[in-house]
Each structure stands twice: as C-alpha cells, then as structure tokens.
Amino acid sequence: MTDTSFQRPQTSPEFWQKSPRVRVPVRQIVHRVRQGHYPTRTVKFAYKTATAPIDGTSLLARKTWKWIRADDYAGTDDLKFREQVRTRRRRTAWWTGAGYLASAVTSTGLYGGTAAALAVGAVVGVGTAVEVRKRIVDRPVPLKFPGLGKSATPAENTVIRAAIDAKLGRAEGMKLAGPVLTEGAGWSTVLQLPPGQLARRCLGMEGEFASALGVGENQVVFQLVDAHAGRLAIFVAKADPFLKLYPSPLIGRTEPMDFWAGIPAGINGRGHEERLRIVDASLLVAGEPRAGKSAAVNGIIAAAGLAVTPKIHLWDGKGAGDHRPWRRIAHTAEKRNSAGLLAHLKRMQAQMERVFDLLDDAGGSTKLTPELCRRFGVDIELTIVDETRYYVTSPHGEEIVALMVDIASRGPAAGILLILATQRMTTDAIPGPLKGVCSLRWGMRCPDTTASNAVMGQGAAGAGYNCSEIPRSHRGVGILDADGSDPVKLRSYFLDDPDLVEVAEVAYMLRAAAGTLPERVNHPLADDPVEVILSAFGEADRLHTVDLVEALGDGWTPARVAEALKPYGVSPGDVKIDGRNRNGYRRGDLMAAVNGS
C-alpha cells in the first residue's frame, strides 16, 4: 500500500557545511549590478551632487533678480507703490553687493587668492544650500530622519498634499498662507484654500484630514480665521489631548475668585484653557449618562462657591446626591420637589423685576454689574436644575417651563442665572421655547446626530459640531458653544469626590469669613417641624430615614426627626422602597398629623 501522506524532504548534510552569509550577499550584489541598479544610482547621485552648486547659485540669482524687480507685487494696481519698492530694493542690492565686493577685493589684496576663493565659495555655498532645500521639499516621499516619528513637524508640501487628499478643496490654488510652526504640544499652520472656497465648509472634516496626515482624529483642530473667509487655521497635536486628565485649577485655591470674570471650564484641543462667562446668558448642559455632565456642573458650582457672594440654589431631579458636598453653602438644596421649584422660580421672577426697577430708577446701565450689586445690596442668584426632565414633565411642568423661559431670557441682565442639566435630549426634556433662550450650550457625548442637534442647535452637526462623534472613552469631553464665539471641543477639568469635598470646605470657610453663608432653613418652610419634614419629602410617598435626613440637610439626625414627630404620634417604622425594607416614614402619616393638629 502506497503511503500518500506528506513527507518532508531531507536537507542534504552538505548544505549546513556551506556558509550562506558569503554566498547570498554576493549573489544579490551580482544580480543588482546586472540589472543596473547600483551603477545607475551612483551616476545619478554623482550628477546631482556635481550640479547642485551650479543649479543652486543660478536659482539664487534668479530669485534675487525677481526680488529686486518686485515680482511679488506684480498683481498690485498701485504702480507708484511698486516702483517705490523696486527703487528701495535696487539700492539695497547695490549697497550690499558693493560692500561685499569691496571687502572681497580688500581681503584678496591683504591675504592673496585664498580670500577670493572664500568669497566665491560663500556665494556658491549659499546657492548649494538653497538647491538642497528645494530638492528635499520636492521629493515625492518626504525626507525622514531616524528618531523622528509622526509627532515631528511636517514639511509644507506634506500638509498641502494631506489637505488635497482629504478633499478640503481643489488641488489648484491650494497652498499655505503661513509657515508650519512648532507650537507647544504640536504644530500649527494656516491653509489658504483655492479662490472662491469657504473655510467654514471644512469644519467637521478633521477626520478626513487626520487620516490623510496619518494621525488621530482628535489630534486635529480646525479654526476659522476671522480676517479671511478662505483661510483655515490648523493645529495638530503630537498626541490625543483628550485622553489626559486635567485637574481643576480650583483645587488648592484658598482665595476668593471673581465670578464675573468667567470660570475655568476645561482644556481645548490646542492645550489652552477655556473659560466660561455665564453672567451674561443661561446655560444648557446635556449628554448621555456617564459622559461627564455632572463633572461640568460641579465645576460651575465650585467656582460659584469660591466666589463667596453668589447665592446657590440646587434642585436635584435625579436624587442621587451628586451635589451633596455643596449643601452647606447652598441657599437652597432640594431633591425631586417640583412644587418647591415652582415656588422658587416665582421668587426669582419677583427678584428679577425688583432689580430691573432698581436699574431703571438709577439710570445708566441696564445690566447688573459688580458695582451695582454692592450699591443695591443684591447678589447673583444661581439656580442649577439637574435632570430638568423630571421637573418639566411633572404636574407643574407647564408653569415651570413658562417661568424658566422668562428667567432664562431676561434674568441674566438682573443677575438671575439659570443652568439646566439633562441626560435626555428629547423635546419633552428640553422644550423648544426653553432651549431657544439658552444661548450657552455645553454638549457632552450624545447617542446620535439628532440628539446632538437637540443640544447644540439645528444644523450644528452639519457645520462640524457633532457630539455623537465623541468617543465613549473620552469622558468629560464636550463641545462648548459660548456666546460670541465659535463652538470649541474641550475636556472639562477633573474633580473627583475628595477634591469636591476639599473645595467645598474651602468655600464654606471663605463664606463664613465673608458672612455670606446661607440661612439653615430653605424657603418655603414653616415653624412647625412637621411642615419642615413634609417639605423634605418632595413628591415621594415614603422615605427611608437615612434619605429623609439627607434631604433635610445639616443639623438633622434620625434622633432629631423622631423627637420632632413624637408629640404628633408619628414614629418610624418599616418602609419598603424598591424592594428594600428599612426604617422610615410615610407621607400619609405626616399628612394625618398636620390635618389632626
């Protein structure tokens, strides 16, 4: 029977006695010589080396002559100005040449022919350098040196080729309007698009340009040039700037800050700090869960807390205690209480009208300023509504939305500021009239383009500002549309839980020293402790004792709650909420105590 299985041929023993290191290179060299590779390359290299001084010197002479003739001003209509430039350059060239020639003749007379040779060699050397640079720039493949990777500053033709490959514009007329400069953690330049093409159309094409250049999409930053509609400022970072955590500059601060000058929001793609001035407009912060929305809002609250004077009002519609560190300095801190928010907004509206009357009577400025705050004895009223959807879809939602629209549109001029945060980008979470009056937008990652446009505005994604393109790995990265400037992508400053506690403690001490700590009882509260506790319930039917104490705020403990309710015959008992059976209270028992009294 024949064996059909594969049999590996045995290598001859004589093979291992021969040295392949001697045979293989010789055969390769002979093969290359037969094909003419080495002789051809040697001849070409020798020819280019020999002609470089001649070509370079002639090129230098031609460029000098064009410069003297002012060919770079050939397109000007002012012929008199061009002739003045020519005259000035002719004089410069004459005196420079005459001086060089005189020094060369003098050196030759003193030192002989060596000086003359050096004088001629200097000119030829400059020409050779010009020619070598030209040949390097014109190479089909850019010249690369060992040790320099993608982070190196590229040649101008490399940038232009990438812009053409990315289809930023037509190849004809595409050029750079400025040199490629090393800048901080990357490099920058200004791209001149072909005539008739708008640079604004390139926004949103950072990914295509990054692919053509061979870098990451988040490393490329496009910005418009205000003075020229056809120029695009380009910055390319050496590494993704949004993968790095940036600790908040508020950490470790022990001095009050100026809230009117803007707050530090985060770091943009160029590595520069972005500041957010919220005293002029209302702000909408939105993004999907775990995208960094809470960190952005906490940064704003931290800045307001360190500013000492602004009054902070926290309305938590999520109820998870994201703003727990700030309750000691907040004038209002309530969870899931739509009736309470409605009453608060009515008070803010009344305060707004009062400030407007003061401004009208005083004459002059129609907007509140720090000087007028001191003069009138008023402060900024900062209202933060976290998870807006809970409140606008509540039974009081229609009235709440109407008040928010009025405050968001007119309130900033009177120091009544509104910050809305939500993780739902639907119309029920952000009603159209309310979104329209929030001129400041801060969008974190969104699930899709529709949601991104719901936050940033209709058509924002098509203009290059699409929050759905932010990677999930980039928590805290968002697009900030600040009033008066183009939207910018940035990563918000990082504040972890220990940092929040530290900054809140400093804010508490600064406010205690300034005498601006809030009263311990929020409005509206009655003297009756049952009313106080009932208000802390918000809209909940039952609460565990630990959650009730947290909602009541500083100074309340389980023992104090039990002692306050004991005269009314209300005592804690087992309360089952979401499958957990713990000690707590029921709203019905409190309502019965109130009605019975």
C-alpha positions as CSV (number, residue, x, y, z in Angstrom):
1,M,0.0,0.0,0.0
2,T,1.4,3.3,-1.0
3,D,1.8,6.0,1.7
4,T,0.2,9.2,0.4
5,S,0.9,11.3,3.4
6,F,3.2,14.3,3.1
7,Q,6.9,13.6,3.6
8,R,9.2,16.5,4.2
9,P,12.4,16.2,2.0
10,Q,15.5,15.8,4.0
11,T,18.1,18.6,3.6
12,S,21.4,17.5,2.3
13,P,24.1,17.4,5.1
14,E,26.5,19.2,2.8
15,F,24.2,22.3,2.9
16,W,25.0,23.0,6.5
17,Q,28.7,22.9,5.8
18,K,28.4,25.9,3.4
19,S,28.3,29.5,4.6
20,P,25.1,31.2,3.4
21,R,26.5,34.6,4.7
22,V,29.1,34.5,2.0
23,R,27.1,33.2,-0.9
24,V,23.8,35.2,-0.5
25,P,25.2,38.7,-0.5
26,V,27.5,38.1,-3.4
27,R,24.6,36.7,-5.5
28,Q,22.4,39.6,-4.6
29,I,25.1,42.1,-5.5
30,V,25.7,40.4,-8.8
31,H,22.0,40.4,-9.5
32,R,21.7,44.1,-8.7
33,V,24.7,45.0,-10.9
34,R,23.3,43.0,-13.8
35,Q,20.1,45.0,-13.6
36,G,22.0,48.3,-13.4
37,H,20.6,49.5,-10.0
38,Y,23.9,50.4,-8.4
39,P,25.6,52.0,-11.5
40,T,22.5,53.9,-12.3
41,R,22.0,55.2,-8.8
42,T,25.7,56.0,-8.5
43,V,25.7,58.0,-11.7
44,K,22.5,59.9,-10.7
45,F,23.9,60.7,-7.3
46,A,27.2,61.9,-8.7
47,Y,25.4,64.1,-11.3
48,K,23.1,65.7,-8.8
49,T,25.9,66.3,-6.4
50,A,28.0,68.0,-9.1
51,T,25.2,70.1,-10.4
52,A,23.8,71.2,-7.0
53,P,26.2,74.2,-6.7
54,I,25.5,75.4,-10.2
55,D,21.8,74.9,-10.1
56,G,21.6,76.4,-6.6
57,T,23.7,79.5,-7.5
58,S,21.7,80.2,-10.6
59,L,18.4,79.7,-8.7
60,L,19.6,82.1,-6.0
61,A,20.5,84.6,-8.7
62,R,17.1,84.3,-10.3
63,K,15.2,84.7,-7.0
64,T,17.4,87.7,-6.2
65,W,16.6,89.3,-9.5
66,K,12.9,88.7,-9.1
67,W,13.0,90.2,-5.7
68,I,14.8,93.3,-7.0
69,R,12.1,93.6,-9.7
70,A,9.4,93.3,-7.0
71,D,7.7,90.5,-8.9
72,D,5.8,89.6,-5.6
73,Y,3.9,92.9,-6.1
74,A,3.1,92.2,-9.8
75,G,-0.6,92.0,-9.0
76,T,-1.0,95.3,-7.3
77,D,-2.9,98.2,-9.0
78,D,-0.7,100.8,-7.3
79,L,2.1,101.1,-9.9
80,K,3.7,104.0,-8.0
81,F,4.0,101.9,-4.8
82,R,5.5,99.1,-6.8
83,E,8.1,101.4,-8.3
84,Q,9.0,102.7,-4.8
85,V,9.6,99.1,-3.7
86,R,11.8,98.5,-6.7
87,T,13.8,101.6,-6.0
88,R,14.3,100.7,-2.4
89,R,15.3,97.1,-3.3
90,R,17.8,98.2,-6.0
91,R,19.5,100.5,-3.6
92,T,19.7,97.7,-1.0
93,A,21.1,95.2,-3.6
94,W,23.6,97.8,-4.9
95,W,25.0,98.7,-1.5
96,T,25.1,95.1,-0.3
97,G,26.8,93.9,-3.5
98,A,29.2,96.8,-3.5
99,G,30.1,96.2,0.1
100,Y,30.7,92.5,-0.4
101,L,32.8,93.2,-3.5
102,A,34.8,95.8,-1.7
103,S,35.5,93.6,1.2
104,A,36.5,90.7,-1.1
105,V,38.9,92.8,-3.1
106,T,40.5,94.2,0.1
107,S,40.8,90.7,1.6
108,T,42.4,89.5,-1.6
109,G,44.9,92.3,-1.6
110,L,45.9,91.5,2.0
111,Y,45.7,87.7,2.1
112,G,46.0,86.7,-1.6
113,G,43.9,84.3,-3.7
114,T,42.6,82.4,-0.7
115,A,40.3,85.2,0.4
116,A,38.9,85.5,-3.2
117,A,38.2,81.7,-3.2
118,L,36.5,82.0,0.2
119,A,34.3,84.9,-1.1
120,V,33.2,83.0,-4.2
121,G,32.8,79.8,-2.1
122,A,30.4,81.6,0.3
123,V,28.1,82.6,-2.6
124,V,28.2,79.1,-4.1
125,G,27.7,77.5,-0.6
126,V,24.5,79.6,-0.1
127,G,23.3,78.6,-3.5
128,T,24.0,74.9,-2.8
129,A,22.0,75.1,0.4
130,V,19.1,76.7,-1.5
131,E,19.2,73.9,-4.1
132,V,19.4,71.1,-1.5
133,R,16.4,72.5,0.4
134,K,14.5,72.7,-2.8
135,R,15.2,69.1,-3.7
136,I,14.2,67.9,-0.2
137,V,10.9,69.8,-0.4
138,D,10.2,68.5,-3.9
139,R,10.8,64.8,-3.0
140,P,7.8,62.6,-3.9
141,V,8.2,61.0,-0.4
142,P,9.1,63.4,2.4
143,L,12.6,63.0,3.7
144,K,12.5,61.4,7.1
145,F,15.4,61.0,9.6
146,P,15.8,58.3,12.2
147,G,14.2,59.0,15.6
148,L,11.5,61.4,14.2
149,G,8.0,59.9,14.1
150,K,4.6,61.2,13.4
151,S,4.9,63.9,16.0
152,A,7.6,65.7,14.0
153,T,6.7,69.0,12.3
154,P,5.9,68.1,8.7
155,A,7.1,69.8,5.5
156,E,4.8,72.3,3.8
157,N,4.1,70.1,0.8
158,T,3.1,67.2,3.1
159,V,0.4,69.4,4.7
160,I,-0.8,70.6,1.3
161,R,-0.9,67.0,0.0
162,A,-2.9,65.9,3.0
163,A,-5.4,68.8,2.5
164,I,-5.9,67.8,-1.1
165,D,-6.3,64.1,-0.3
166,A,-8.9,65.0,2.4
167,K,-10.8,67.0,-0.3
168,L,-10.7,70.2,1.7
169,G,-10.6,72.0,-1.6
170,R,-9.4,71.8,-5.2
171,A,-5.8,71.0,-5.8
172,E,-5.3,74.1,-8.0
173,G,-4.6,77.0,-5.8
174,M,-4.3,75.1,-2.5
175,K,-1.3,76.5,-0.5
176,L,-0.2,77.5,2.9
177,A,-0.6,81.1,4.0
178,G,1.9,80.7,6.8
179,P,4.8,78.5,7.7
180,V,4.5,75.2,9.6
181,L,5.4,76.2,13.2
182,T,6.1,74.1,16.2
183,E,3.7,75.2,18.9
184,G,3.5,73.7,22.4
185,A,2.4,70.1,22.2
186,G,2.1,70.1,18.4
187,W,2.4,72.2,15.3
188,S,0.3,74.8,13.5
189,T,-0.2,76.5,10.2
190,V,-2.7,78.4,8.1
191,L,-4.2,76.8,5.0
192,Q,-5.1,79.0,2.1
193,L,-8.0,77.4,0.1
194,P,-8.4,78.0,-3.6
195,P,-10.2,81.2,-4.5
196,G,-14.0,81.1,-4.0
197,Q,-14.0,78.3,-1.5
198,L,-15.1,78.9,2.1
199,A,-13.0,77.6,5.0
200,R,-16.2,77.1,7.0
201,R,-17.1,74.2,4.8
202,C,-14.0,72.4,6.1
203,L,-15.3,72.3,9.7
204,G,-16.2,68.7,10.6
205,M,-13.7,67.3,8.1
206,E,-10.9,66.9,10.8
207,G,-11.2,63.2,10.5
208,E,-10.5,63.1,6.8
209,F,-7.5,65.4,7.2
210,A,-6.2,63.3,10.1
211,S,-6.5,60.1,8.0
212,A,-4.6,61.7,5.1
213,L,-1.9,63.0,7.5
214,G,-1.7,59.7,9.4
215,V,-2.7,61.0,12.9
216,G,-5.6,60.5,15.2
217,E,-8.8,62.3,14.6
218,N,-8.9,64.1,17.9
219,Q,-5.4,65.4,17.4
220,V,-6.6,67.8,14.6
221,V,-8.2,71.2,15.4
222,F,-9.7,73.4,12.7
223,Q,-10.4,77.1,13.4
224,L,-11.7,79.9,11.2
225,V,-9.6,83.0,10.5
226,D,-11.8,86.0,11.2
227,A,-9.9,88.2,8.7
228,H,-10.2,85.8,5.7
229,A,-13.1,83.6,4.8
230,G,-10.8,81.4,2.7
231,R,-8.2,80.6,5.3
232,L,-8.3,77.8,7.8
233,A,-6.1,77.7,10.9
234,I,-4.8,74.1,11.6
235,F,-3.4,72.7,14.7
236,V,-2.2,69.1,15.1
237,A,-1.2,67.8,18.5
238,K,1.5,65.3,19.0
239,A,-0.9,63.0,20.9
240,D,-4.6,62.9,21.7
241,P,-5.1,65.8,24.1
242,F,-8.4,64.5,25.4
243,L,-7.1,61.3,26.8
244,K,-5.3,63.2,29.6
245,L,-6.9,64.2,32.9
246,Y,-6.7,67.9,33.7
247,P,-7.0,68.6,37.5
248,S,-9.2,71.6,38.2
249,P,-7.2,74.8,39.0
250,L,-9.8,75.3,41.8
251,I,-8.1,72.5,43.8
252,G,-5.9,74.0,46.5
253,R,-7.2,77.5,46.0
254,T,-7.6,79.5,49.2
255,E,-8.6,82.9,47.9
256,P,-12.0,84.1,46.6
257,M,-12.3,84.2,42.8
258,D,-14.0,86.7,40.5
259,F,-17.2,85.0,39.3
260,W,-17.8,87.9,36.8
261,A,-14.5,87.2,35.0
262,G,-15.6,83.8,34.0
263,I,-14.9,80.3,35.4
264,P,-12.3,77.8,34.2
265,A,-14.2,75.2,32.1
266,G,-11.5,72.9,30.7
267,I,-8.7,72.4,28.2
268,N,-9.3,72.6,24.4
269,G,-7.5,70.7,21.7
270,R,-4.6,73.1,21.5
271,G,-3.9,72.7,25.2
272,H,-5.3,76.1,26.1
273,E,-7.7,76.8,28.9
274,E,-11.3,77.7,28.0
275,R,-13.2,80.0,30.3
276,L,-17.0,80.2,30.5
277,R,-18.7,83.5,31.3
278,I,-22.2,82.7,32.5
279,V,-23.2,86.0,34.0
280,D,-24.5,87.1,30.5
281,A,-26.7,84.2,29.5
282,S,-28.3,81.0,30.6
283,L,-26.6,77.6,30.1
284,L,-27.9,74.2,28.9
285,V,-25.6,71.2,29.8
286,A,-26.7,67.9,28.2
287,G,-25.2,64.5,27.5
288,E,-25.9,60.8,27.8
289,P,-25.2,59.0,31.2
290,R,-21.5,58.8,32.3
291,A,-20.5,61.3,29.7
292,G,-19.2,63.9,32.2
293,K,-22.2,66.2,32.6
294,S,-22.1,66.1,36.4
295,A,-18.4,66.9,36.5
296,A,-19.0,70.0,34.3
297,V,-21.9,71.2,36.5
298,N,-19.9,70.6,39.7
299,G,-17.1,72.7,38.3
300,I,-19.5,75.6,37.8
301,I,-20.9,75.2,41.4
302,A,-17.3,75.0,42.8
303,A,-16.4,78.3,41.1
304,A,-19.6,80.0,42.4
305,G,-18.9,78.7,45.9
306,L,-15.4,80.1,45.9
307,A,-16.7,83.4,44.6
308,V,-18.3,83.9,48.0
309,T,-21.1,86.2,47.1
310,P,-23.4,84.3,44.6
311,K,-26.4,82.6,46.1
312,I,-26.6,79.0,45.0
313,H,-29.9,77.1,44.6
314,L,-29.6,73.4,43.8
315,W,-32.6,71.4,42.5
316,D,-31.7,67.8,42.1
317,G,-34.2,65.9,39.9
318,K,-32.2,62.7,39.9
319,G,-32.0,62.4,43.6
320,A,-28.6,60.6,43.7
321,G,-26.8,63.1,45.8
322,D,-24.5,64.4,43.1
323,H,-24.3,67.8,44.7
324,R,-24.1,66.6,48.4
325,P,-20.8,68.5,49.1
326,W,-22.4,71.9,48.3
327,R,-25.4,71.7,50.6
328,R,-23.6,73.5,53.4
329,I,-23.1,76.6,51.2
330,A,-26.3,76.4,49.1
331,H,-29.2,78.7,49.9
332,T,-31.5,76.0,48.5
333,A,-30.7,72.3,48.2
334,E,-33.7,70.1,47.5
335,K,-34.4,66.8,45.6
336,R,-37.3,65.9,43.4
337,N,-39.6,68.6,44.6
338,S,-41.4,70.2,41.6
339,A,-43.8,72.2,43.8
340,G,-40.8,73.7,45.6
341,L,-39.0,74.5,42.3
342,L,-42.2,76.3,41.1
343,A,-42.3,78.4,44.2
344,H,-38.6,79.2,43.9
345,L,-38.9,80.3,40.3
346,K,-41.7,82.6,41.2
347,R,-39.4,84.2,43.8
348,M,-36.6,84.5,41.3
349,Q,-39.0,86.2,38.9
350,A,-40.1,88.7,41.6
351,Q,-36.4,89.3,42.4
352,M,-35.7,89.9,38.7
353,E,-38.5,92.5,38.5
354,R,-37.2,94.2,41.6
355,V,-33.7,94.5,40.2
356,F,-35.0,95.9,36.9
357,D,-36.9,98.6,38.9
358,L,-33.6,99.5,40.7
359,L,-31.7,99.7,37.4
360,D,-34.4,101.8,35.9
361,D,-34.5,104.2,38.8
362,A,-30.7,104.5,39.0
363,G,-30.3,105.2,35.3
364,G,-27.2,104.4,33.4
365,S,-26.5,100.7,32.8
366,T,-29.4,98.4,32.0
367,K,-27.5,95.4,33.2
368,L,-26.3,94.4,36.7
369,T,-22.6,94.9,37.3
370,P,-20.4,94.1,40.4
371,E,-20.5,97.8,41.4
372,L,-24.3,97.9,41.1
373,C,-24.6,94.7,43.2
374,R,-22.7,96.4,46.0
375,R,-24.8,99.6,45.5
376,F,-28.1,97.9,45.5
377,G,-27.2,95.3,48.1
378,V,-28.1,92.3,45.9
379,D,-26.2,89.2,44.8
380,I,-26.2,86.9,41.8
381,E,-28.9,84.2,42.2
382,L,-27.6,81.0,40.5
383,T,-30.2,78.3,40.1
384,I,-29.0,74.8,39.0
385,V,-31.7,72.4,37.9
386,D,-30.2,68.9,37.5
387,E,-32.2,66.4,35.4
388,T,-34.6,69.0,34.0
389,R,-36.9,66.4,32.5
390,Y,-38.2,65.4,36.0
391,Y,-39.5,68.9,36.6
392,V,-40.8,69.9,33.1
393,T,-42.8,66.6,32.9
394,S,-44.2,66.9,36.4
395,P,-47.8,68.1,37.1
396,H,-46.3,71.6,37.5
397,G,-44.3,71.3,34.3
398,E,-46.2,73.8,32.2
399,E,-45.8,76.6,34.8
400,I,-42.2,75.7,35.4
401,V,-41.3,75.9,31.7
402,A,-43.0,79.2,31.3
403,L,-41.1,80.7,34.3
404,M,-37.8,79.2,33.1
405,V,-38.3,80.7,29.7
406,D,-38.9,84.1,31.2
407,I,-35.9,83.9,33.6
408,A,-33.5,82.4,31.0
409,S,-34.3,85.2,28.5
410,R,-34.4,88.2,30.8
411,G,-32.8,87.1,34.1
412,P,-29.0,87.4,33.3
413,A,-29.3,91.1,33.0
414,A,-30.6,91.2,36.5
415,G,-28.1,88.6,37.9
416,I,-30.7,85.8,37.9
417,L,-28.9,82.9,36.2
418,L,-30.3,79.6,35.2
419,I,-28.3,76.4,34.5
420,L,-30.2,73.4,33.1
421,A,-28.7,69.9,33.0
422,T,-30.2,66.8,31.5
423,Q,-29.3,63.4,30.2
424,R,-32.3,63.2,27.9
425,M,-32.2,65.2,24.7
426,T,-35.8,64.8,23.6
427,T,-38.3,67.6,23.3
428,D,-40.1,66.6,26.5
429,A,-36.8,67.0,28.4
430,I,-35.8,70.2,26.6
431,P,-38.9,72.0,25.3
432,G,-38.3,74.1,22.2
433,P,-39.1,77.5,23.8
434,L,-36.8,76.8,26.7
435,K,-33.9,75.6,24.6
436,G,-34.2,78.6,22.3
437,V,-33.5,81.1,25.1
438,C,-30.4,79.2,26.5
439,S,-27.7,80.9,24.3
440,L,-24.9,78.9,26.1
441,R,-24.8,75.2,25.2
442,W,-22.4,72.6,26.5
443,G,-22.9,69.2,24.9
444,M,-21.3,66.0,26.1
445,R,-21.4,62.8,24.1
446,C,-24.9,62.1,22.6
447,P,-26.3,58.9,21.3
448,D,-26.9,60.2,17.7
449,T,-26.8,63.2,15.5
450,T,-30.5,64.1,16.2
451,A,-29.8,64.2,19.9
452,S,-26.6,66.3,19.3
453,N,-28.6,68.8,17.2
454,A,-31.2,68.9,20.0
455,V,-28.5,70.2,22.3
456,M,-26.2,72.3,20.1
457,G,-28.9,73.6,17.8
458,Q,-30.4,72.6,14.4
459,G,-27.7,72.1,11.8
460,A,-24.8,72.2,14.3
461,A,-23.7,68.6,13.3
462,G,-23.7,69.5,9.6
463,A,-21.5,72.5,10.5
464,G,-18.9,70.3,12.1
465,Y,-20.1,70.3,15.8
466,N,-21.4,66.8,16.4
467,C,-21.4,65.5,19.9
468,S,-22.3,62.0,18.8
469,E,-18.8,61.6,17.3
470,I,-17.1,62.0,20.7
471,P,-15.7,58.5,21.6
472,R,-17.1,56.8,24.7
473,S,-13.6,56.6,26.1
474,H,-13.4,60.4,26.2
475,R,-15.5,61.1,29.4
476,G,-15.7,64.7,30.2
477,V,-15.1,65.8,26.6
478,G,-17.8,68.0,25.1
479,I,-18.5,70.9,22.7
480,L,-18.9,74.3,24.3
481,D,-20.9,76.9,22.4
482,A,-20.1,80.0,24.3
483,D,-22.0,83.2,23.3
484,G,-19.9,85.3,21.0
485,S,-17.5,82.7,19.7
486,D,-17.5,79.5,17.6
487,P,-18.1,76.2,19.4
488,V,-15.0,74.5,20.7
489,K,-14.2,71.0,21.8
490,L,-12.7,70.7,25.3
491,R,-12.2,68.3,28.2
492,S,-13.7,69.7,31.4
493,Y,-11.5,69.9,34.4
494,F,-11.4,66.9,36.7
495,L,-12.8,67.0,40.2
496,D,-13.1,63.6,42.0
497,D,-15.0,63.1,45.2
498,P,-12.2,64.0,47.6
499,D,-11.5,67.2,45.5
500,L,-15.1,68.2,45.7
501,V,-15.1,67.8,49.5
502,E,-11.9,69.8,49.7
503,V,-13.1,72.7,47.5
504,A,-16.5,72.7,49.3
505,E,-14.7,73.0,52.7
506,V,-12.7,76.0,51.4
507,A,-15.8,77.6,50.0
508,Y,-17.5,77.2,53.4
509,M,-14.6,78.8,55.3
510,L,-14.4,81.7,52.8
511,R,-18.1,82.3,53.0
512,A,-18.0,82.1,56.8
513,A,-15.3,84.7,56.9
514,A,-17.2,86.9,54.5
515,G,-20.5,86.5,56.3
516,T,-22.3,85.1,53.2
517,L,-23.3,81.7,54.5
518,P,-27.0,80.9,53.8
519,E,-29.7,80.5,56.4
520,R,-30.1,77.0,57.6
521,V,-33.8,76.8,56.6
522,N,-34.8,76.8,53.0
523,H,-37.8,78.6,51.6
524,P,-40.7,77.9,51.9
525,L,-40.5,76.4,55.4
526,A,-42.9,76.8,58.3
527,D,-42.0,76.9,62.0
528,D,-43.9,73.6,62.5
529,P,-41.3,70.8,62.3
530,V,-43.9,68.6,60.6
531,E,-44.2,71.1,57.8
532,V,-40.4,71.2,57.5
533,I,-40.1,67.4,57.3
534,L,-43.1,67.2,54.9
535,S,-41.4,69.7,52.6
536,A,-38.3,67.5,52.6
537,F,-40.4,64.6,51.2
538,G,-40.9,66.5,48.0
539,E,-43.2,64.3,45.9
540,A,-42.2,61.0,47.4
541,D,-44.9,58.9,49.2
542,R,-42.4,57.3,51.6
543,L,-38.8,57.8,52.5
544,H,-36.2,55.8,54.5
545,T,-34.9,57.7,57.5
546,V,-31.4,58.0,56.1
547,D,-32.7,59.6,52.9
548,L,-35.1,61.9,54.8
549,V,-32.2,63.1,57.0
550,E,-30.1,63.8,53.9
551,A,-32.9,65.8,52.3
552,L,-33.4,67.9,55.5
553,G,-29.7,69.0,55.4
554,D,-27.3,70.0,58.1
555,G,-28.4,69.7,61.7
556,W,-30.8,66.9,61.2
557,T,-30.3,63.4,62.6
558,P,-32.6,60.4,62.9
559,A,-32.9,61.1,66.6
560,R,-34.0,64.7,66.0
561,V,-36.6,63.7,63.4
562,A,-38.0,61.1,65.8
563,E,-38.1,63.7,68.6
564,A,-39.8,66.3,66.5
565,L,-42.5,63.9,65.4
566,K,-43.1,62.2,68.7
567,P,-45.6,64.8,70.0
568,Y,-47.7,64.2,66.9
569,G,-47.8,60.5,67.4
570,V,-45.7,59.7,64.3
571,S,-42.9,57.2,64.8
572,P,-40.6,55.4,62.4
573,G,-41.4,52.0,61.1
574,D,-40.6,49.5,58.4
575,V,-40.9,51.1,54.9
576,K,-40.3,49.1,51.7
577,I,-39.0,51.1,48.8
578,D,-37.7,49.4,45.6
579,G,-37.5,46.1,47.3
580,R,-35.6,47.4,50.3
581,N,-37.3,47.2,53.7
582,R,-35.7,49.8,56.1
583,N,-36.6,52.1,58.9
584,G,-38.5,55.2,57.5
585,Y,-41.7,57.3,57.4
586,R,-44.8,57.7,55.2
587,R,-46.2,60.9,53.8
588,G,-49.7,59.8,54.8
589,D,-48.8,59.7,58.5
590,L,-47.4,63.2,58.3
591,M,-50.4,64.5,56.4
592,A,-52.7,62.9,59.1
593,A,-50.6,64.7,61.8
594,V,-50.9,68.0,60.1
595,N,-54.7,67.7,59.5
596,G,-55.2,66.4,63.0
597,S,-53.4,69.4,64.6
